[in-house]
Amino acid sequence: MPELYVENALFEQQNYTQLPLKKGEYDNCTFRDCSFTNSNLSDIRFSSCTFECCDKGTLSNTIYPTSFLRVGQPLGASKNYKI
C-alpha cells in the first residue's frame, strides 16, 4: 500500500490525542489550533509545515523516527512556528 502524501492542506482545531494523525508525509501543510499532546508522531514526515498556536504537549518522547525538514524555529520556541 502506498504511503500517504498530503500537500498544501489546512488542519484546524484537530485533537490528535483522540484521533491520531495518519502516518505519511505532510508537505507545506498548516496545522492551526491543533492538539498534539501525548500524540505518537512516529514515522510521520513534516516538510515545510507551519504549526500555529498548537499544543505540542509531550511530543519529545514520541517523535522517533519522525522527520522535520527545512526547520525554522525549534519546537516550543513560540506559539507559532514553521517546520
N, CA, C and O atoms as a GROMACS GRO file, in nm:
protein
  332
    1MET      N    1   0.086  -0.117   0.000
    1MET     CA    2   0.000   0.000   0.000
    1MET      C    3   0.090   0.123   0.000
    1MET      O    4   0.185   0.129   0.078
    2PRO      N    5   0.063   0.223  -0.087
    2PRO     CA    6   0.147   0.343  -0.091
    2PRO      C    7   0.131   0.426   0.036
    2PRO      O    8   0.026   0.429   0.100
    3GLU      N    9   0.241   0.494   0.070
    3GLU     CA   10   0.241   0.580   0.187
    3GLU      C   11   0.155   0.704   0.160
    3GLU      O   12   0.152   0.753   0.047
    4LEU      N   13   0.087   0.752   0.260
    4LEU     CA   14   0.004   0.872   0.249
    4LEU      C   15   0.091   0.994   0.220
    4LEU      O   16   0.195   1.012   0.284
    5TYR      N   17   0.050   1.076   0.125
    5TYR     CA   18   0.119   1.201   0.095
    5TYR      C   19   0.014   1.312   0.091
    5TYR      O   20  -0.081   1.305   0.012
    6VAL      N   21   0.031   1.416   0.176
    6VAL     CA   22  -0.063   1.527   0.183
    6VAL      C   23   0.015   1.655   0.156
    6VAL      O   24   0.120   1.678   0.214
    7GLU      N   25  -0.038   1.738   0.065
    7GLU     CA   26   0.031   1.860   0.026
    7GLU      C   27  -0.064   1.980   0.034
    7GLU      O   28  -0.180   1.971  -0.007
    8ASN      N   29  -0.013   2.092   0.086
    8ASN     CA   30  -0.086   2.219   0.091
    8ASN      C   31  -0.221   2.210   0.160
    8ASN      O   32  -0.317   2.275   0.118
    9ALA      N   33  -0.231   2.132   0.264
    9ALA     CA   34  -0.358   2.114   0.336
    9ALA      C   35  -0.360   2.200   0.462
    9ALA      O   36  -0.256   2.232   0.519
   10LEU      N   37  -0.480   2.236   0.503
   10LEU     CA   38  -0.501   2.311   0.627
   10LEU      C   39  -0.573   2.220   0.725
   10LEU      O   40  -0.678   2.165   0.694
   11PHE      N   41  -0.515   2.204   0.844
   11PHE     CA   42  -0.575   2.125   0.951
   11PHE      C   43  -0.606   2.222   1.064
   11PHE      O   44  -0.514   2.283   1.119
   12GLU      N   45  -0.733   2.237   1.101
   12GLU     CA   46  -0.772   2.330   1.206
   12GLU      C   47  -0.847   2.260   1.318
   12GLU      O   48  -0.932   2.174   1.296
   13GLN      N   49  -0.812   2.299   1.440
   13GLN     CA   50  -0.880   2.254   1.562
   13GLN      C   51  -0.898   2.102   1.567
   13GLN      O   52  -1.005   2.052   1.599
   14GLN      N   53  -0.790   2.032   1.534
   14GLN     CA   54  -0.791   1.887   1.541
   14GLN      C   55  -0.728   1.842   1.672
   14GLN      O   56  -0.630   1.901   1.718
   15ASN      N   57  -0.785   1.738   1.732
   15ASN     CA   58  -0.730   1.682   1.854
   15ASN      C   59  -0.667   1.547   1.820
   15ASN      O   60  -0.737   1.446   1.814
   16TYR      N   61  -0.536   1.546   1.799
   16TYR     CA   62  -0.467   1.424   1.762
   16TYR      C   63  -0.437   1.336   1.882
   16TYR      O   64  -0.376   1.230   1.868
   17THR      N   65  -0.479   1.379   2.000
   17THR     CA   66  -0.472   1.293   2.118
   17THR      C   67  -0.580   1.186   2.108
   17THR      O   68  -0.557   1.071   2.144
   18GLN      N   69  -0.695   1.224   2.059
   18GLN     CA   70  -0.808   1.131   2.048
   18GLN      C   71  -0.805   1.051   1.918
   18GLN      O   72  -0.830   0.930   1.918
   19LEU      N   73  -0.774   1.118   1.807
   19LEU     CA   74  -0.768   1.053   1.676
   19LEU      C   75  -0.632   1.084   1.616
   19LEU      O   76  -0.608   1.195   1.570
   20PRO      N   77  -0.541   0.986   1.617
   20PRO     CA   78  -0.403   1.012   1.574
   20PRO      C   79  -0.392   1.060   1.429
   20PRO      O   80  -0.473   1.024   1.344
   21LEU      N   81  -0.292   1.142   1.405
   21LEU     CA   82  -0.259   1.186   1.270
   21LEU      C   83  -0.210   1.064   1.192
   21LEU      O   84  -0.128   0.986   1.243
   22LYS      N   85  -0.258   1.048   1.069
   22LYS     CA   86  -0.221   0.931   0.990
   22LYS      C   87  -0.074   0.938   0.951
   22LYS      O   88  -0.022   1.045   0.920
   23LYS      N   89  -0.009   0.823   0.953
   23LYS     CA   90   0.132   0.815   0.917
   23LYS      C   91   0.149   0.844   0.769
   23LYS      O   92   0.070   0.798   0.686
   24GLY      N   93   0.254   0.920   0.735
   24GLY     CA   94   0.281   0.955   0.597
   24GLY      C   95   0.364   1.081   0.591
   24GLY      O   96   0.432   1.117   0.687
   25GLU      N   97   0.358   1.148   0.478
   25GLU     CA   98   0.433   1.272   0.458
   25GLU      C   99   0.338   1.389   0.439
   25GLU      O  100   0.243   1.383   0.361
   26TYR      N  101   0.366   1.497   0.513
   26TYR     CA  102   0.287   1.620   0.507
   26TYR      C  103   0.379   1.729   0.456
   26TYR      O  104   0.475   1.766   0.523
   27ASP      N  105   0.348   1.782   0.338
   27ASP     CA  106   0.435   1.880   0.273
   27ASP      C  107   0.362   2.014   0.260
   27ASP      O  108   0.254   2.022   0.202
   28ASN      N  109   0.424   2.118   0.314
   28ASN     CA  110   0.370   2.254   0.306
   28ASN      C  111   0.227   2.264   0.361
   28ASN      O  112   0.142   2.333   0.304
   29CYS      N  113   0.202   2.196   0.470
   29CYS     CA  114   0.070   2.197   0.534
   29CYS      C  115   0.071   2.294   0.651
   29CYS      O  116   0.176   2.327   0.706
   30THR      N  117  -0.048   2.339   0.689
   30THR     CA  118  -0.064   2.427   0.805
   30THR      C  119  -0.150   2.356   0.907
   30THR      O  120  -0.259   2.307   0.877
   31PHE      N  121  -0.098   2.351   1.031
   31PHE     CA  122  -0.172   2.295   1.144
   31PHE      C  123  -0.204   2.414   1.235
   31PHE      O  124  -0.113   2.477   1.289
   32ARG      N  125  -0.332   2.444   1.252
   32ARG     CA  126  -0.374   2.562   1.328
   32ARG      C  127  -0.464   2.519   1.444
   32ARG      O  128  -0.564   2.450   1.425
   33ASP      N  129  -0.427   2.560   1.565
   33ASP     CA  130  -0.504   2.530   1.687
   33ASP      C  131  -0.529   2.380   1.703
   33ASP      O  132  -0.639   2.339   1.739
   34CYS      N  133  -0.426   2.301   1.677
   34CYS     CA  134  -0.438   2.155   1.692
   34CYS      C  135  -0.369   2.110   1.821
   34CYS      O  136  -0.275   2.174   1.868
   35SER      N  137  -0.417   2.000   1.876
   35SER     CA  138  -0.356   1.945   1.996
   35SER      C  139  -0.279   1.818   1.961
   35SER      O  140  -0.335   1.723   1.905
   36PHE      N  141  -0.150   1.820   1.994
   36PHE     CA  142  -0.063   1.703   1.973
   36PHE      C  143  -0.020   1.643   2.106
   36PHE      O  144   0.071   1.560   2.108
   37THR      N  145  -0.083   1.682   2.216
   37THR     CA  146  -0.045   1.634   2.348
   37THR      C  147  -0.050   1.482   2.352
   37THR      O  148  -0.153   1.421   2.322
   38ASN      N  149   0.062   1.421   2.392
   38ASN     CA  150   0.076   1.276   2.403
   38ASN      C  151   0.051   1.202   2.272
   38ASN      O  152   0.021   1.083   2.273
   39SER      N  153   0.063   1.271   2.159
   39SER     CA  154   0.044   1.207   2.030
   39SER      C  155   0.170   1.131   1.991
   39SER      O  156   0.281   1.172   2.025
   40ASN      N  157   0.152   1.023   1.920
   40ASN     CA  158   0.265   0.947   1.868
   40ASN      C  159   0.285   0.986   1.723
   40ASN      O  160   0.204   0.953   1.637
   41LEU      N  161   0.393   1.057   1.694
   41LEU     CA  162   0.422   1.104   1.559
   41LEU      C  163   0.529   1.021   1.491
   41LEU      O  164   0.592   1.067   1.396
   42SER      N  165   0.551   0.900   1.538
   42SER     CA  166   0.650   0.812   1.477
   42SER      C  167   0.614   0.786   1.332
   42SER      O  168   0.497   0.768   1.297
   43ASP      N  169   0.716   0.784   1.248
   43ASP     CA  170   0.702   0.755   1.105
   43ASP      C  171   0.620   0.858   1.029
   43ASP      O  172   0.562   0.826   0.925
   44ILE      N  173   0.613   0.981   1.080
   44ILE     CA  174   0.545   1.090   1.010
   44ILE      C  175   0.652   1.190   0.967
   44ILE      O  176   0.742   1.222   1.045
   45ARG      N  177   0.641   1.237   0.845
   45ARG     CA  178   0.740   1.330   0.790
   45ARG      C  179   0.673   1.464   0.762
   45ARG      O  180   0.575   1.471   0.689
   46PHE      N  181   0.727   1.571   0.822
   46PHE     CA  182   0.677   1.706   0.802
   46PHE      C  183   0.780   1.784   0.721
   46PHE      O  184   0.895   1.794   0.762
   47SER      N  185   0.739   1.839   0.607
   47SER     CA  186   0.829   1.917   0.524
   47SER      C  187   0.767   2.053   0.497
   47SER      O  188   0.660   2.062   0.437
   48SER      N  189   0.834   2.158   0.542
   48SER     CA  190   0.787   2.297   0.523
   48SER      C  191   0.647   2.318   0.578
   48SER      O  192   0.566   2.389   0.517
   49CYS      N  193   0.617   2.257   0.690
   49CYS     CA  194   0.485   2.274   0.754
   49CYS      C  195   0.489   2.386   0.856
   49CYS      O  196   0.594   2.417   0.912
   50THR      N  197   0.373   2.448   0.879
   50THR     CA  198   0.360   2.554   0.976
   50THR      C  199   0.264   2.508   1.086
   50THR      O  200   0.159   2.452   1.057
   51PHE      N  201   0.303   2.532   1.212
   51PHE     CA  202   0.220   2.497   1.327
   51PHE      C  203   0.185   2.627   1.398
   51PHE      O  204   0.273   2.693   1.454
   52GLU      N  205   0.057   2.664   1.397
   52GLU     CA  206   0.012   2.790   1.456
   52GLU      C  207  -0.072   2.763   1.579
   52GLU      O  208  -0.176   2.697   1.572
   53CYS      N  209  -0.027   2.815   1.692
   53CYS     CA  210  -0.100   2.804   1.818
   53CYS      C  211  -0.138   2.660   1.849
   53CYS      O  212  -0.249   2.634   1.897
   54CYS      N  213  -0.048   2.567   1.823
   54CYS     CA  214  -0.075   2.426   1.851
   54CYS      C  215  -0.021   2.389   1.988
   54CYS      O  216   0.081   2.443   2.033
   55ASP      N  217  -0.089   2.297   2.052
   55ASP     CA  218  -0.045   2.243   2.180
   55ASP      C  219   0.038   2.119   2.150
   55ASP      O  220  -0.016   2.014   2.114
   56LYS      N  221   0.170   2.132   2.163
   56LYS     CA  222   0.258   2.020   2.131
   56LYS      C  223   0.272   1.923   2.248
   56LYS      O  224   0.322   1.811   2.229
   57GLY      N  225   0.231   1.963   2.366
   57GLY     CA  226   0.234   1.874   2.482
   57GLY      C  227   0.368   1.807   2.502
   57GLY      O  228   0.472   1.873   2.502
   58THR      N  229   0.365   1.676   2.519
   58THR     CA  230   0.487   1.600   2.546
   58THR      C  231   0.529   1.520   2.424
   58THR      O  232   0.534   1.397   2.428
   59LEU      N  233   0.560   1.588   2.317
   59LEU     CA  234   0.599   1.521   2.193
   59LEU      C  235   0.739   1.461   2.199
   59LEU      O  236   0.768   1.368   2.124
   60SER      N  237   0.823   1.511   2.284
   60SER     CA  238   0.964   1.474   2.280
   60SER      C  239   0.988   1.323   2.291
   60SER      O  240   1.089   1.274   2.240
   61ASN      N  241   0.899   1.250   2.355
   61ASN     CA  242   0.917   1.106   2.371
   61ASN      C  243   0.851   1.025   2.261
   61ASN      O  244   0.863   0.902   2.260
   62THR      N  245   0.780   1.090   2.168
   62THR     CA  246   0.700   1.014   2.073
   62THR      C  247   0.723   1.055   1.929
   62THR      O  248   0.634   1.039   1.845
   63ILE      N  249   0.841   1.108   1.897
   63ILE     CA  250   0.861   1.155   1.760
   63ILE      C  251   0.968   1.077   1.684
   63ILE      O  252   1.007   1.120   1.576
   64TYR      N  253   1.015   0.967   1.735
   64TYR     CA  254   1.115   0.889   1.662
   64TYR      C  255   1.048   0.773   1.593
   64TYR      O  256   0.970   0.704   1.657
   65PRO      N  257   1.074   0.746   1.466
   65PRO     CA  258   1.155   0.822   1.372
   65PRO      C  259   1.070   0.917   1.288
   65PRO      O  260   1.018   0.877   1.184
   66THR      N  261   1.056   1.039   1.330
   66THR     CA  262   0.981   1.142   1.258
   66THR      C  263   1.080   1.237   1.194
   66THR      O  264   1.183   1.270   1.252
   67SER      N  265   1.048   1.283   1.073
   67SER     CA  266   1.136   1.376   1.002
   67SER      C  267   1.075   1.515   0.999
   67SER      O  268   0.958   1.531   0.965
   68PHE      N  269   1.155   1.615   1.035
   68PHE     CA  270   1.117   1.755   1.021
   68PHE      C  271   1.218   1.817   0.924
   68PHE      O  272   1.335   1.831   0.959
   69LEU      N  273   1.174   1.852   0.806
   69LEU     CA  274   1.264   1.905   0.705
   69LEU      C  275   1.250   2.056   0.692
   69LEU      O  276   1.142   2.111   0.715
   70ARG      N  277   1.359   2.124   0.657
   70ARG     CA  278   1.363   2.270   0.643
   70ARG      C  279   1.314   2.336   0.771
   70ARG      O  280   1.215   2.409   0.771
   71VAL      N  281   1.383   2.310   0.877
   71VAL     CA  282   1.342   2.355   1.010
   71VAL      C  283   1.363   2.505   1.025
   71VAL      O  284   1.469   2.558   0.991
   72GLY      N  285   1.260   2.573   1.078
   72GLY     CA  286   1.270   2.714   1.113
   72GLY      C  287   1.303   2.724   1.260
   72GLY      O  288   1.414   2.690   1.301
   73GLN      N  289   1.208   2.770   1.340
   73GLN     CA  290   1.228   2.777   1.484
   73GLN      C  291   1.211   2.638   1.543
   73GLN      O  292   1.131   2.559   1.492
   74PRO      N  293   1.284   2.606   1.649
   74PRO     CA  294   1.267   2.476   1.714
   74PRO      C  295   1.130   2.465   1.778
   74PRO      O  296   1.068   2.566   1.814
   75LEU      N  297   1.082   2.343   1.792
   75LEU     CA  298   0.953   2.320   1.857
   75LEU      C  299   0.953   2.386   1.994
   75LEU      O  300   1.049   2.373   2.070
   76GLY      N  301   0.847   2.453   2.026
   76GLY     CA  302   0.833   2.515   2.155
   76GLY      C  303   0.897   2.652   2.167
   76GLY      O  304   0.890   2.714   2.273
   77ALA      N  305   0.960   2.701   2.061
   77ALA     CA  306   1.026   2.832   2.068
   77ALA      C  307   0.924   2.944   2.079
   77ALA      O  308   0.952   3.049   2.138
   78SER      N  309   0.809   2.924   2.023
   78SER     CA  310   0.700   3.022   2.034
   78SER      C  311   0.570   2.949   2.005
   78SER      O  312   0.571   2.830   1.971
   79LYS      N  313   0.459   3.018   2.019
   79LYS     CA  314   0.331   2.954   1.990
   79LYS      C  315   0.313   2.932   1.841
   79LYS      O  316   0.239   2.842   1.801
   80ASN      N  317   0.378   3.012   1.757
   80ASN     CA  318   0.371   2.996   1.612
   80ASN      C  319   0.509   2.958   1.563
   80ASN      O  320   0.605   3.030   1.587
   81TYR      N  321   0.520   2.848   1.495
   81TYR     CA  322   0.649   2.808   1.445
   81TYR      C  323   0.634   2.736   1.312
   81TYR      O  324   0.532   2.674   1.284
   82LYS      N  325   0.736   2.747   1.232
   82LYS     CA  326   0.737   2.685   1.100
   82LYS      C  327   0.840   2.575   1.098
   82LYS      O  328   0.953   2.592   1.146
   83ILE      N  329   0.800   2.464   1.042
   83ILE     CA  330   0.892   2.350   1.030
   83ILE      C  331   0.897   2.315   0.883
   83ILE      O  332   0.968   2.222   0.844
   0.00000   0.00000   0.00000
